[in-house]
């Protein structure tokens, strides 16, 4: 049995799971000179056991952390999607980052492959873990619930970040690849809702309440993306404002990549009024996005450097929380014409801090929408929400893309392109059912 499975066509055709590799190596241990024999605690030698099931579960949690904010290599999805939006600008010499920043990303961009691969690993390894946990560690059920919740999280994230045409391939029980047809982003959001609903059926045990709240936020976020704000608000209403689901980093696991690529390597720069339409993440001096200029220039020796000081090298990151629940409720109230309820929810979130004064109603519908997305941007900076929010402004609120995304002259020369999302990696064309993005619409 493979200890992990991958869904991209590249993974199916060119990569093996650890157990398969071990199977090929094990016959060597019968030689007289067992110089290759050793014990590696990171290898799952038998997934068909209680310890193997827990190891699979822990592997999914680690893959999830790597995918959102802890990859050791090409960029994790949170920070890379923020480069396509207005959170970051490239201070790097790598063309792959410059292409994302200028919003002109070819599918041959080599940074695209690994992040999509890891996203799909969370899905397929999650499914393997669910099956193994149900059989060998049926209690607490919250282990199964967490696998469903993380699966829903990445399904929703795929819909927010990628173009129409997302391939969600699977593996059959015998390990045979089942290549998927391309999914629209709405289909990805519907899958996320279904996964979150499944998670909510498995929430017993000490971690059950936390898993349930994570699933509720995943569901609310996906329903908001499906333009169902009332249902989204209903999904998160019981989530406490103080709730946080975090991914963790350490010297022996993964570094906080937001710190590593920004403050550490100076390859990413906190953007400020990027391309005219971007928000003033630096000049606003908002206490939710704390910046500094420890050195004048970025890695490319030409772009002025700005560091985000919210995170240290091994600091955790909140990827879903009660603040987001209140923001979802606020947006639902606004869409329902309840300006008082909208403002109350925004201020309920702000009341959790002593350095944020209460907001006043700006008076017009357009200004209320602007303020809603401003609050979302500053509360959830660098956590993978911003690109999806910009796309929603175009898709659900009728804003022109040229009024939402960075436009005009690019800081390294040339002009911003027209990409409103991230394309699927060229490697996925090994999937016979995939011929590229269906479209690049928001």
Buried (B, 14 or more C-beta within 10 A) or exposed (E): BBBBBBBBBBBBEEBBBBBBBBEEEEEEEEEEEEEEEEEEEEEBBEBEBEEBBBBBBEBBBBBBBBBBBBBEEBBBBBBBBBBBBBBBBBBBEBEBBBBBBBBBBEBEBEBBBBBBBBBBBBBBBBBBBBBBBBEBBEEBBBBBBBBBBBBBBBBBBBBBBBBBBBBBBBBEEEEEBEBBEBBBBBBBBBBBBBBBBBBBEBBBBEBBBBBBBBBBBBBBBBBBBBBBBEBBBBBBEEBEBEBBBEBBBEEEBBBBBBBBBBBBBBBBBBBBBBBBBBBBBBEBEBEBBBBEEEEEBBBBEEBBBBBBBBBEEBBBBBBBBBBBBBBBBBBBBBBEEBBEBBBBBBBBBBEEEEEBEEBEEBEEEEEBBBBBBBBBBBBBBBBBBBBBBBBBBBBBBEBEBBEBBBBEEBBBEEEBBEBBBBBBBBBBBBBEEBEBBBEBBB
